[in-house]
Amino acid sequence: GHFTAVMLDTKGPEIRSGFFAEGKKIDLVKGESIVLTTDYSFKGNSSKLACSYPALATSVIPGQSILVADGSLVLTVLSCDQAGEVTCCIGKNMACQGLLLTHQR
């Protein structure tokens, strides 16, 4: 018999970013910080974005990566607080749609 490796990409939870203030697009700059808040009613800007995942701050740890839009935007977690906010450093930046958490816990 032969061994065959199989890789499967399973679908995780649908995590959405919220709306931007006044419906405008935002510019994210590599190396700057951005806060992700679980207050989904918050209208985002270039320094703070809403996220539809209520457990975000307890699901990530400093140093962990959050991949946005299938990895075209990479955020590195700097800190998490009890209010449900996560501060991240903006890394690779090509687009912004949904969020994907890497598993490091």
C-alpha positions as CSV (number, residue, x, y, z in Angstrom):
1,G,0.0,0.0,0.0
2,H,0.9,3.6,-0.5
3,F,0.3,6.5,1.9
4,T,-1.4,9.6,0.5
5,A,-1.5,12.9,2.2
6,V,-4.7,14.9,2.0
7,M,-5.1,18.5,3.0
8,L,-8.6,19.9,3.7
9,D,-9.5,23.5,4.3
10,T,-12.6,23.5,6.5
11,K,-14.8,26.5,6.7
12,G,-14.6,28.4,10.0
13,P,-17.2,30.8,11.4
14,E,-18.4,33.7,9.3
15,I,-16.8,36.7,10.9
16,R,-17.6,40.0,9.3
17,S,-16.2,43.5,9.6
18,G,-18.7,46.2,10.3
19,F,-19.7,49.3,8.3
20,F,-17.5,52.3,7.9
21,A,-18.5,55.8,9.0
22,E,-20.5,57.6,6.3
23,G,-20.1,54.6,4.1
24,K,-16.6,55.7,3.1
25,K,-13.6,53.5,2.3
26,I,-10.7,53.6,4.7
27,D,-6.9,53.4,4.2
28,L,-4.9,51.0,6.3
29,V,-1.2,51.7,6.6
30,K,1.3,48.9,7.2
31,G,2.9,49.3,10.7
32,E,0.1,51.4,12.2
33,S,-2.2,50.1,14.9
34,I,-5.9,49.4,14.5
35,V,-8.5,48.3,17.1
36,L,-11.1,45.6,16.4
37,T,-14.2,46.1,18.6
38,T,-17.0,43.6,19.1
39,D,-19.5,46.5,19.3
40,Y,-20.9,45.7,15.8
41,S,-22.9,49.0,15.9
42,F,-19.7,51.0,15.8
43,K,-19.1,52.8,12.5
44,G,-15.5,52.1,11.6
45,N,-12.6,54.3,10.6
46,S,-8.9,53.9,9.9
47,S,-8.1,53.4,13.6
48,K,-11.0,51.2,14.8
49,L,-13.2,48.6,13.1
50,A,-16.3,46.6,14.2
51,C,-16.2,42.8,14.1
52,S,-19.2,40.5,14.3
53,Y,-17.4,37.9,16.5
54,P,-18.4,38.6,20.2
55,A,-15.7,36.3,21.6
56,L,-12.8,37.9,19.6
57,A,-10.9,39.3,22.6
58,T,-11.0,35.9,24.4
59,S,-10.2,33.9,21.2
60,V,-6.8,35.5,20.3
61,I,-3.6,36.2,22.2
62,P,-0.8,38.8,21.6
63,G,1.5,37.7,18.8
64,Q,-1.3,35.8,17.0
65,S,-2.2,36.7,13.4
66,I,-5.7,37.6,12.2
67,L,-6.1,37.0,8.5
68,V,-8.5,39.3,6.7
69,A,-9.9,38.5,3.2
70,D,-8.2,35.2,2.9
71,G,-4.9,36.5,4.1
72,S,-4.6,39.6,1.8
73,L,-4.6,41.7,5.0
74,V,-2.6,40.4,8.0
75,L,-3.1,41.9,11.5
76,T,-0.9,40.9,14.4
77,V,-2.5,41.0,17.8
78,L,-0.8,43.4,20.2
79,S,-3.3,43.3,23.1
80,C,-6.8,42.2,24.2
81,D,-9.0,43.8,26.8
82,Q,-12.0,42.9,28.9
83,A,-14.2,45.4,26.9
84,G,-14.0,43.1,23.9
85,E,-11.4,45.1,22.0
86,V,-8.3,43.8,20.3
87,T,-5.4,46.1,19.3
88,C,-3.5,44.9,16.2
89,C,-0.6,46.0,14.1
90,I,-1.3,46.2,10.4
91,G,0.9,44.0,8.3
92,K,0.5,42.9,4.7
93,N,-2.4,44.9,3.2
94,M,-4.1,44.2,-0.1
95,A,-7.9,44.2,0.7
96,C,-10.4,44.1,3.6
97,Q,-13.6,41.9,3.7
98,G,-14.0,39.2,6.4
99,L,-11.8,38.0,9.2
100,L,-10.1,34.6,9.8
101,L,-8.4,33.7,13.0
102,T,-5.2,31.6,13.0
103,H,-5.1,28.9,15.7
104,Q,-2.4,29.4,18.3
105,R,-4.1,29.0,21.6
